[in-house]
């Protein structure tokens, strides 16, 4: 029982250090997922991407990374659902693209079209950015790198 109190006291004495530790942990998890992806260890990538989503509180970048890992593992409907359940397919063009692509890979062409129609606002926003920055510097470079 004494140990439990010591642990609680030690944890509560460093509240400002926890977010920094969490940020480093999330960064390490992201790197781990990328490493497993490069090594074609898709099941491990999915597992660690899921842990990252949980620890980040559902951060959109973590969710996208999980959906990408699911897609690479052949879990197309699960990848699409991961994005659609959080409505990221309507908010971000990368998420819209991946959700539509995963749905199409699952053999659901009509549903894939609906994903694109539902994500029209995100697509228009991305197109506007491209028009404002025709060289595509910074904004769109990473979209083609991931897919």
C-alpha positions as CSV (number, residue, x, y, z in Angstrom):
1,X,0.0,0.0,0.0
2,X,2.9,2.3,0.7
3,X,4.2,1.7,-2.8
4,X,0.9,2.7,-4.3
5,X,0.9,6.1,-2.5
6,X,4.5,6.7,-3.6
7,X,3.6,6.1,-7.2
8,X,0.6,8.4,-7.0
9,X,2.7,11.1,-5.3
10,X,5.5,10.7,-7.8
11,X,3.1,10.9,-10.8
12,X,1.2,13.9,-9.4
13,X,4.4,15.8,-8.7
14,X,5.2,16.0,-12.4
15,X,2.0,17.0,-14.1
16,X,3.8,19.3,-16.6
17,X,6.2,16.6,-17.6
18,X,3.4,14.2,-18.7
19,X,2.4,16.0,-21.9
20,X,6.0,16.2,-23.0
21,X,6.5,12.5,-22.3
22,X,3.2,11.7,-24.1
23,X,4.2,13.7,-27.1
24,X,7.5,11.9,-27.3
25,X,5.8,8.5,-26.9
26,X,3.3,9.4,-29.7
27,X,6.2,10.4,-31.9
28,X,8.0,7.1,-31.2
29,X,4.8,5.2,-31.9
30,X,4.4,7.0,-35.2
31,X,8.0,6.1,-36.1
32,X,7.4,2.5,-35.0
33,X,4.3,2.2,-37.2
34,X,6.2,3.6,-40.2
35,X,9.1,1.2,-39.6
36,X,6.7,-1.8,-39.5
37,X,5.0,-0.6,-42.6
38,X,8.3,-0.3,-44.5
39,X,9.1,-3.9,-43.3
40,X,5.7,-5.1,-44.6
41,X,4.8,-6.2,-41.1
42,X,1.2,-4.9,-41.5
43,X,-0.3,-6.6,-38.5
44,X,2.3,-5.0,-36.1
45,X,1.8,-1.6,-37.8
46,X,-2.0,-1.9,-37.3
47,X,-1.5,-2.8,-33.6
48,X,0.8,0.1,-32.8
49,X,-1.2,2.6,-34.9
50,X,-4.2,1.6,-32.8
51,X,-2.2,2.2,-29.6
52,X,-1.2,5.6,-30.9
53,X,-4.9,6.5,-31.6
54,X,-5.8,5.5,-28.1
55,X,-3.0,7.4,-26.4
56,X,-3.5,10.5,-28.5
57,X,-7.2,10.7,-27.7
58,X,-8.2,10.2,-31.3
59,X,-5.9,12.7,-32.9
60,X,-6.8,13.0,-36.6
61,X,-3.2,12.3,-37.8
62,X,-3.1,9.2,-35.6
63,X,-6.4,8.0,-37.0
64,X,-5.2,8.6,-40.6
65,X,-2.1,6.6,-39.9
66,X,-4.3,3.7,-38.5
67,X,-6.5,3.8,-41.5
68,X,-3.5,3.7,-43.8
69,X,-2.1,0.7,-41.9
70,X,-5.5,-1.1,-42.1
71,X,-5.6,-0.4,-45.8
72,X,-2.1,-1.8,-46.3
73,X,-3.2,-4.9,-44.3
74,X,-6.1,-5.4,-46.7
75,X,-8.7,-4.4,-44.1
76,X,-10.4,-2.1,-46.6
77,X,-13.8,-1.7,-44.9
78,X,-12.3,-1.3,-41.5
79,X,-10.0,1.4,-42.9
80,X,-12.9,3.3,-44.4
81,X,-15.0,2.9,-41.3
82,X,-12.2,4.2,-39.1
83,X,-12.2,7.5,-41.1
84,X,-16.0,7.7,-41.6
85,X,-16.9,7.1,-38.0
86,X,-15.0,10.2,-37.0
87,X,-16.2,12.1,-40.1
88,X,-12.6,12.7,-41.2
89,X,-13.6,11.7,-44.7
90,X,-15.7,14.9,-44.8
91,X,-13.1,17.2,-43.2
92,X,-9.8,16.3,-44.9
93,X,-9.1,15.5,-48.5
94,X,-6.5,12.8,-47.6
95,X,-9.0,11.0,-45.4
96,X,-11.7,11.4,-48.1
97,X,-9.4,9.9,-50.7
98,X,-8.3,7.0,-48.5
99,X,-11.9,6.2,-47.4
100,X,-13.1,6.2,-51.0
101,X,-10.2,4.1,-52.2
102,X,-10.6,1.6,-49.4
103,X,-14.3,1.3,-50.1
104,X,-13.7,0.8,-53.8
105,X,-11.0,-1.9,-53.0
106,X,-13.7,-3.6,-50.9
107,X,-15.9,-3.8,-54.1
108,X,-18.3,-1.2,-53.0
109,X,-18.2,1.2,-56.0
110,X,-21.5,3.0,-55.2
111,X,-20.5,3.6,-51.6
112,X,-17.0,4.8,-52.8
113,X,-18.8,7.4,-55.0
114,X,-20.9,8.4,-52.1
115,X,-17.8,9.0,-49.9
116,X,-16.5,11.3,-52.6
117,X,-19.8,13.2,-52.8
118,X,-19.9,13.5,-49.0
119,X,-16.4,14.8,-49.0
120,X,-17.0,17.4,-51.6
121,X,-16.3,20.3,-49.2
122,X,-12.9,18.8,-48.3
123,X,-12.1,18.3,-51.9
124,X,-13.1,21.8,-52.9
125,X,-11.0,23.2,-50.0
126,X,-8.0,21.3,-51.2
127,X,-8.6,22.4,-54.8
128,X,-8.7,26.0,-53.6
129,X,-5.4,25.6,-51.8
130,X,-3.9,24.2,-55.0
131,X,-5.2,27.2,-57.0
132,X,-3.7,29.6,-54.4
133,X,-0.4,27.6,-54.5
134,X,-0.1,26.1,-58.0
135,X,3.3,24.7,-57.5
136,X,1.9,22.6,-54.6
137,X,4.8,23.5,-52.3
138,X,4.3,22.1,-48.8
139,X,0.5,21.4,-48.8
140,X,0.0,18.6,-51.3
141,X,3.5,17.0,-51.5
142,X,2.8,14.5,-48.7
143,X,-0.5,13.3,-50.2
144,X,1.2,11.7,-53.2
145,X,4.1,10.4,-51.0
146,X,1.7,8.3,-48.8
147,X,-0.4,6.9,-51.6
